[in-house]
Structure formats: structure tokens, C-alpha cells
Amino acid sequence: MVDYQDILSRLPLNADEDEIISDPSYILNDVRYPITYLRINDTEACAVVHATYSYSISVEGDVSDCDSKTYVVRVIVIKANAKLDNIFIPNSVCTIYGAENVFSINRQNIYVEDDNPFFEYRGKNLFSKDGEDLIHGHLKDGDEPSLDGVRTIHALGWHHEQVVSCRIPASVNKIGRLVGKFGSVTFEGTIPEFSPDALDGTMIESITVFTPKDENHAASVRALMDVPSLEGYRRRDDILFASHATTLAVPKAKGYIALTRADFEHDGDTLFVNTSWIATFSPKTIRRSDVDVQGSRLLIGLHGDNDNIRGVCYDVYESPEEIDEQIACVQKNMLQG
């Protein structure tokens, strides 16, 4: 999409209605429609959708000010409080901001014409023409849109009660909104940037992170800890896993790390784990005597062609950072040896 972010930062998008009207960037419009038009420059305008009630609207291709000068609508900004059944976008619009604000349990859609030069439908999913932005995507188990090559997910989800799964490829670096009930969400690369309310009201049974080989695996999981809407998941034991690069260690060679098990029957026992067998680990608060220890949940087993084969889970007292440091040390020694 064409990026107007710098221009939008100078427009009074968050102003009250009377403040907008007195602002020189305001353009007179028909008040029957829940839209405010703001000047971008001498020929272009921004349409701010700020309806607070259900309404089907069409954003006009151009708008005139009180002096009858015509401005072409190039940008749509959908405010957070917009509650519209449908939004119809003219072919002049090359940027849509706030698509995540019209994706909730209620069925809402953004429509464009088939000959739109900037956006296109693939099935029921609205993409930017270059394929780098998923504007409005609809998940349905067994019929999910291909996200390969997508850099930004603005809104993706499913309105109905059906539980679906979602695969986020490594190309995605930003997520605006995920909506629905997910059996699993799998990240196949670096954790993308999340908007603060990206997962508000969303239910997820499990999250898996396949960390690239050249990244710190514990750090990749920690990035999810900064998402406010994941607060409820941080209290669960098995929700956040980070995969690490496997080594070619063989039994009785240099490919082992030592961890201390944390469970009722084997508390404090040493657990020797071949690093090529550790599939994932995640942070976990463990109660030890009268204090809480920031340990980890460890998943031993390889991720192969069958993702249903997960291996065996152990709770250990070492933190993800300590585990990651041991793995890095073993791998370094093996390369040098």
C-alpha cells in the first residue's frame, strides 16, 4: 500500500468534531454520512470514518469544499469506535488504515471494485495489490488464505463458533488484529509486532514459535510477553514455546546440557538432555519450598514432518535464558571440536 503515515500524523484525526471543523485541513462534507474529510494537500483528501452506529456507507471518490474545489479521496482512516456493517471503497483510495477496527464478532466487511488498482480479493480476503498487506482476511478451517509474502496483517479471523488454526509465516512483521477461537497459532519466524489490542477477546489454545536458527530463542518468546492482550495466557504452562536449532550431537558426545527437574517425585534430580532432542522451551514460574523460581517448561522431542508428535514435557528450574546459553555453548564447542 502507499504509505501516508507521515501525512496522517499531521492531521487532527483524534480531535473533537468542533475542533476538526475549525481546523484548516477540514473539508465541508454532507453531514448525513458519518465521515469527516480532511485535506492532505491541494488535490488529495483523507476520509475519516467515525460512525458510532450500524450503517452501510460508501466513501465517495471525490469531495468538494465550500469553494467547490474538488479533492480526490486517497486515504481511509477507520476510527476505533466505528461500528459499520459495510464500507465501500472507491478506486481512488490507495491506503486503508484501521481495518482491524471493523473486525469483531459482528460480521463486517470492506468492499472494493474488481478493477481497483490498489486492492484485490483472493477468495473472501482483501489484499493490497502487491500482496504485502492483508487488509481483511477470513479464516475457515481448511480454507485459510495464503499468507506467504504478507508483511502486515491488518485484520484476520473468523466470526463463527468454529475453532480454527492459523499459520503466521516468517514474512509477517506486524499484526493489527486476530479474531476468533484458535486451536493453535504457529509463528514460523521472528515474532511480529502486535498492536496493543491485537488479541482482545480472542481465544487461543496453544501458541508455538519456530525461532530461526540465528536468533536467541528465549528472546523470541519474551517478545510475546509484551503483548497486553496475552496477559491471560502468561499464567498457563504450555502456551508459549520457542523452537531452537538442533545440533548433530550423538549420545555420550558433547551435545548434552544438564538441567534440574522440578516435579514432586524427582525434585532436584539432574536431567541430561541431548540438545538435538530439545524441541521447545518456555518460561514458567515454579514454586520451590517457600519461594517462586523463574524456571521453564521444557519439551523434549524433535519437530519433524508430523507436528502432532511433540515429545515429553518437563519442568526445570533453569530459566529460558540459562537454557539458551547452555545450548549456544554446546553448539559452539561442537563447531570448534
Secondary structure, DSSP 8 states (H G I E B T S, - for coil): ----HHHHTTS-TTS-HHHHHHSTTEE---TTSSEEEEESSSSEEEEEE---S--EEE--SEEE-TT--EEEEEEEEE-TT---SEEEE-TT--EEE-GGGG-SSS--EEEE-TT-SSEEEETTEEEETTSSEEEEEE--TT-----TT--EES-EE--SS-EEEEEE-TT--EES-EESEEEEEEE-SS--EE-TTTTTT-EES-EEEE--TTS-HHHHHHGGGG-GGGTTGGGSSSSEEEE-------TTSS-EEEEEB-STTTTT-EEEEEGGGEEEEEEEEEEETTEEEEEEEEEES---S-TT---EEEEESS-HHHHHHHHHHHHHHHHH-
